Amino acid sequence: MPFRVLPVVALVLAAFALAGCEQTNELTAKVAGIFGPGQSAPASAPPKALPPAAPAPVPEAKPAEPPPSAASEAGAAAAAESAARKGPPRVALLLPLTGPNAGIGQALLDAATQAVFEVADDDFVLLVRDTGGTPAGAAAAMDWAIEQQARLVVGPLLGAETQAVAPRAHAAGVAVLSFSNDRSVAGPGVFTLGIAPQDAIARTVEFARSRGLERFAALVPNNGLGQASERALRTSLASTGGELVRVERYDTGALDYAPFVRRLGQLAGPPPRLARGELGPPPPELDFEAVLVPDFGDRLAQVVAQLHGNEIDPARVKYLGIPLWNDPRTLREPSLQGGWFADTAAAPRAAFDGRYRATFGRAAPRVADLAYDAVALAAIIANGKGPDGADFSLATLTADSGFAGVDGIFRLLPGGLVERGYAVLEVRRDGAYVLSPAPETFEAVGN
């Protein structure tokens, strides 16, 4: 029978909303945090550390015994594995709790701890280990997780860290739910939960095609994000019958983006400066109806300002973006008004952010969603354990029906990628307006 979680999560979240969020100490007591040598638990919502083991008694001398046979060793290993399966579900959480990404690691830990409190039963054990934010630290943390007989690993954060733990995970037969959005490190049993631009761009292009837009251009940063976005645009247009007219790639360190913009529009030069009241010539015709601008932050604002300054503006073309546009600063940018982009469902995320804020006294960064969803998923699977223990098999994790989390529906695909349900949003003065809602089931995605 396929594993379904969609209705269960909704009921859990509703119950927590009624209970309130005033129990931070009780919340953290359900997490078994084990940190590296010389490390202490994080200051905010620290997990309860396990007590140190008592010194082992010195055994009496015994006669030497013959070494065990291969068959007896295999039997002992199988017995140990069976006992681990039937014991309390143990899930490892690998985070950068020290190093340059320690702040992100803390937010991830807070969200994971909240998921344990809201979803897990009393038998669930979450084991926390610091990676230091490095591949070597992640590999060491993964080795430790295997020694602790973790049945599932959540984390690490970065693609390079994920690449370092993957061989160890495969050898141990343990699945990994990484927070990275680098699809190149995904593979069978190693899932990348991070929200990548590819599927969101496909959803935006599909919507744009349904609205009659046929000819597209792209103005992309010359970096990994730009390359992934360009590939996604090409693939999406090939599948929907749209035409890619032109791609212009700009240097992310450029001081002036005007030359790239003029090449995109095949413009000889900037518009002429006119005296007050003087009517200028009509702007040159453009051979595309929409332009993808997959960037964010201050650089996005500068690029879009150059588009406007060279008369490639929303009155003539539709701006298309990526989930990173869904940021308060970006949504306030006047030049982007009317632009379209896809992102995950907003309502469950807003509810999660409210609970997180009430518990920890600050807003949840977007990446915290991933930690909550991954640990909640692990806890729900563990809650349904049978006589053979919690089933963290790939068959369970890759259930066709998928799961519902704070970023809407998602499902893990056998190859390691994650499919999500996206809404299409329009940038307006008062924020992002939903033009096409996110699906609530994957049956709706297929229709």
PERA-V250717 format. One record per backbone hydrogen bond with DSSP energy under -1.0 kcal/mol. CO is the residue of the C=O (numbers start at 1). NH is the residue of the N-H. E is the energy in kcal/mol with one decimal. If there is no record, write none. Layout:
CO_NH_E ; CO_NH_E
This chain:
5_9_-2.1 ; 6_10_-1.2 ; 7_11_-1.7 ; 8_12_-2.2 ; 9_13_-2.5 ; 10_14_-2.0 ; 11_15_-2.1 ; 12_16_-2.0 ; 13_17_-2.0 ; 14_18_-1.4 ; 15_19_-1.5 ; 16_20_-1.7 ; 23_27_-2.6 ; 24_28_-2.3 ; 25_29_-1.3 ; 27_30_-1.2 ; 28_31_-1.6 ; 28_48_-1.3 ; 31_48_-1.1 ; 36_39_-2.1 ; 48_33_-1.7 ; 69_73_-2.3 ; 70_74_-2.5 ; 71_75_-2.3 ; 72_76_-2.3 ; 73_77_-2.4 ; 74_78_-2.4 ; 75_79_-2.2 ; 76_80_-2.5 ; 77_81_-2.4 ; 78_82_-2.5 ; 79_83_-2.4 ; 80_84_-2.3 ; 81_85_-2.1 ; 82_86_-2.1 ; 83_87_-1.3 ; 89_125_-2.7 ; 90_151_-3.2 ; 91_127_-2.9 ; 92_154_-3.3 ; 93_129_-2.5 ; 95_97_-1.5 ; 95_131_-2.6 ; 99_102_-1.7 ; 101_105_-2.5 ; 102_106_-2.4 ; 103_107_-1.8 ; 104_108_-2.4 ; 105_109_-2.4 ; 106_110_-2.6 ; 107_111_-2.3 ; 108_112_-2.5 ; 109_113_-2.6 ; 110_114_-2.1 ; 111_115_-2.0 ; 112_116_-2.0 ; 113_117_-2.1 ; 114_118_-2.4 ; 115_119_-2.5 ; 116_120_-1.0 ; 121_124_-1.2 ; 125_91_-2.7 ; 127_93_-3.4 ; 128_34_-1.0 ; 129_95_-2.2 ; 131_134_-1.2 ; 134_138_-2.5 ; 135_139_-2.5 ; 136_140_-2.2 ; 137_141_-2.3 ; 138_142_-2.4 ; 139_143_-2.3 ; 140_144_-2.2 ; 141_145_-2.3 ; 142_146_-2.2 ; 143_147_-2.2 ; 144_148_-1.9 ; 145_150_-2.4 ; 146_149_-1.7 ; 152_92_-2.5 ; 153_177_-2.8 ; 154_94_-2.7 ; 156_179_-2.7 ; 158_162_-2.3 ; 159_163_-2.5 ; 160_164_-1.4 ; 161_165_-1.6 ; 162_166_-1.7 ; 165_169_-2.4 ; 166_170_-2.6 ; 167_171_-2.3 ; 168_172_-1.8 ; 169_173_-1.1 ; 169_174_-2.2 ; 175_153_-2.2 ; 176_191_-3.0 ; 177_155_-3.1 ; 178_193_-2.9 ; 180_194_-2.0 ; 181_183_-1.0 ; 182_185_-1.6 ; 183_186_-1.3 ; 187_190_-2.8 ; 189_176_-2.6 ; 190_187_-2.3 ; 191_178_-2.6 ; 197_201_-2.7 ; 198_202_-2.1 ; 199_203_-2.1 ; 200_204_-2.2 ; 201_205_-2.9 ; 202_206_-2.4 ; 203_207_-2.0 ; 204_208_-2.7 ; 205_209_-2.7 ; 206_210_-1.8 ; 207_211_-1.2 ; 208_213_-2.1 ; 209_212_-1.6 ; 214_243_-2.9 ; 215_289_-2.8 ; 215_290_-1.2 ; 216_245_-3.3 ; 217_292_-2.5 ; 218_248_-2.8 ; 220_250_-2.3 ; 221_223_-2.0 ; 223_227_-2.6 ; 224_228_-2.5 ; 225_229_-2.3 ; 226_230_-2.5 ; 227_231_-2.3 ; 228_232_-2.1 ; 229_233_-2.4 ; 230_234_-2.5 ; 231_235_-2.5 ; 232_236_-2.6 ; 233_237_-2.5 ; 234_238_-2.0 ; 235_239_-1.7 ; 236_240_-1.5 ; 237_241_-1.4 ; 237_242_-1.3 ; 243_216_-3.1 ; 246_218_-1.8 ; 248_220_-2.2 ; 250_222_-2.5 ; 251_254_-1.8 ; 257_261_-1.9 ; 258_262_-2.7 ; 259_263_-1.8 ; 260_264_-1.9 ; 261_265_-2.1 ; 262_267_-3.0 ; 275_278_-2.3 ; 289_318_-2.3 ; 290_217_-2.2 ; 291_320_-2.5 ; 292_219_-2.8 ; 293_295_-1.8 ; 296_300_-1.0 ; 297_301_-1.7 ; 298_302_-2.1 ; 299_303_-2.5 ; 300_304_-2.7 ; 301_305_-2.0 ; 302_306_-1.5 ; 303_307_-1.8 ; 304_308_-2.4 ; 305_309_-2.5 ; 306_310_-1.4 ; 307_312_-3.0 ; 308_311_-2.0 ; 313_316_-2.6 ; 313_317_-2.4 ; 318_291_-2.4 ; 319_340_-2.6 ; 320_293_-2.9 ; 322_325_-2.4 ; 323_326_-2.1 ; 325_327_-2.9 ; 327_331_-2.8 ; 328_332_-1.1 ; 330_333_-1.6 ; 333_336_-1.6 ; 334_337_-1.4 ; 336_339_-2.6 ; 339_427_-2.4 ; 340_321_-2.5 ; 341_425_-3.6 ; 343_423_-3.5 ; 346_350_-2.4 ; 347_351_-1.9 ; 348_352_-2.1 ; 349_353_-2.6 ; 350_354_-2.0 ; 351_355_-1.8 ; 352_356_-2.8 ; 353_357_-2.7 ; 354_358_-1.9 ; 355_359_-1.8 ; 356_360_-3.1 ; 357_361_-2.1 ; 365_368_-1.9 ; 366_369_-1.5 ; 368_372_-2.1 ; 369_373_-2.7 ; 370_374_-2.5 ; 371_375_-2.3 ; 372_376_-2.7 ; 373_377_-2.4 ; 374_378_-2.1 ; 375_379_-2.6 ; 376_380_-2.5 ; 377_381_-2.2 ; 378_382_-2.3 ; 379_383_-2.4 ; 380_384_-1.2 ; 382_385_-1.6 ; 386_389_-1.9 ; 389_386_-1.3 ; 390_392_-1.0 ; 393_397_-2.4 ; 394_398_-2.2 ; 396_399_-1.4 ; 399_402_-1.1 ; 403_410_-2.5 ; 405_408_-1.6 ; 408_405_-2.1 ; 409_421_-1.7 ; 410_403_-3.1 ; 411_419_-2.7 ; 413_416_-2.5 ; 416_192_-1.9 ; 417_413_-2.9 ; 419_411_-2.3 ; 423_343_-2.1 ; 424_435_-2.8 ; 424_436_-1.7 ; 425_341_-1.9 ; 426_433_-2.8 ; 427_338_-3.2 ; 428_431_-1.9 ; 431_428_-2.7 ; 433_426_-2.6 ; 436_424_-2.6 ; 442_446_-1.6
